[in-house]
Amino acid sequence: MLSTVHYNHEQNHSTATSSYHQDVNFQPANVFLQQLLSRANVVATEQDQINRSVAISKDPLVNLLVNDGGFATAVHAQQVHTAAALAVSLLRAHSDIPPAGGRSAMPTATKDSGDSSARGRDFKIGDRVVVASTGKRSAQQLTGVDGDVIGLDGNGWVIVRTSDGSETLRIQQRYLSKQPKEQDYEVALNGHTGSTVPAEGELPLGQSLGNVAVTVQDRQDNLEEARSQLLSLEDTVPWHAVKSSWRNRRPGWRRALKAADTVADVAARLDEFRSHLMNDGATLPMGAAAGPWEQSLSACLQGNGSIAALLTLCNELQQSVRLWLDLKLVHTPVSPTVMSQAIRAVQALQEGSQKGSGELHQVPLEAIVNHSSEGIQAVKNFLESGKTKLSSPRGMGSPRAMTSPKLTPKLMGNTFPILLLSPFNAIKGEFGNDDQFDSGAETDWETGSQVTDMCDSCCSD
């Protein structure tokens, strides 16, 4: 990665330096980037990849550049001019920091070159800050977000890594307030003698530019996965299972979801979709997981949730919605109370089947549904519909579900309905025959035997 930037700068010498020749006291951008990379003594060959993090950590200026999110993104996207500009801005802001080995960091004229942004700064690397305001309506959700300063850019820009590690913000320092910390955090830039090497563990991000680039790419991939999962889930829900207003809101919702590039934005679209489901006032997900799920959603909506938490929210909502649809769309609708009892029963069957027959014996189905014949019948209906689904390649049977090319492989794979219905096959295998597991509901075999008994009695008469 580093050698690619170096090579591109030599090829694009005239382009990358054109905007900086006006300052006669400042060397061209590619010269400083080349100088910065040469300090790390890193050659991007396969055998040196292993030692890259150690080599980079020996130079404090390279540490700053590695932890600059904008630079990492520019390098990953091969935006040579942008990467050079960011590197120059960082060197200007930290012209007083010598590199490893005690060499002069920059020409002395640079520090006094008239760049007022390098003087009178309120923050330094390692400060704990909080976003006091943003000045923009579109970014008001950032107010109250706290984190650590990991970089200082030109013209008053500050690079902040949020405390949960999910976001890297580039924000003007006038919108930030300094917060006290339990321990003073410094990115060990003790380089006045060039003899002290900062410990690798003290870096707020990875120790190599490659690691930072991978982190940025992973974040984008995870957000895309969450967006795709929500779009596919929305495709599976039939029109009569959502509010009538959803027909008009749906196009705008899908556009907004596709454009969402933060955890908070995706969480807002998730909450909007959930609020339009006709789930009889019940909470999704249902059962004991509802409380923690709501708390996690609230944190994501406020910008304090991680990408991992967002993916968990999407997965749990997907499972709950599909379970709700299966119970809602088969046979005669039942009351919300009975529906919630049946859902708890099915969830208990799923959990018990994964632990073995002993767990199922400990949790009688009749106790779960409070000896409700309607609840037991609802579970029975669900099991019967499961048998039909397992033998049918159309999965959930929803016309809208089959129109989504992204969803079709999932329905035929290891998600739903296989994930949801396979435990019931395991239950059947564990018990072996119907005598070992009596739900209390009258089976088709019992009904048939009664009819046969009546016919036999009639014939005997």
Secondary structure, 3 states (H helix, E strand, C coil): CHHHHHHHHHHCHHHHHHHHCCCCCCCCHHHHHHHHHHHCCCCCCHHHHCCHHHHHHCCHHHHHHHCCHHHHHHHHCCCHHHHHHHHHHHHHHCCCCCCCCCCCCCCHHHHCCCCHHHCCCCCCCCCEEEECCCCCHHHHHHCCCEEEEEEECHHHEEEEEECCCCCEEEEEHHHEEEECCCCCCCCCCCCCCCCCCCCHHHCCCCCCHHHHHHHHHHHHHHHHHHHHHHHHHHHHCCHHHECCCHHHHHHHHHHHHHHCCCHHHHHHHHHHHHHCECCCCCCCCCHHHHHHHHHHHHHHHCCCCCHHHHHHHHHHHHHHHHHHHHHHHCCCCCCHHHHHHHHHHHHHHHHHHHHCHHHHHHCCHHHHCCCCHHHHHHHHHHHHHHHHHHHCCCCCCCCCHHHCCCCHHHHCCCCCCHHHHHHHHHHHHHHCCHHHCCCCCCCHHHHHHHHHHHHHHHHHC
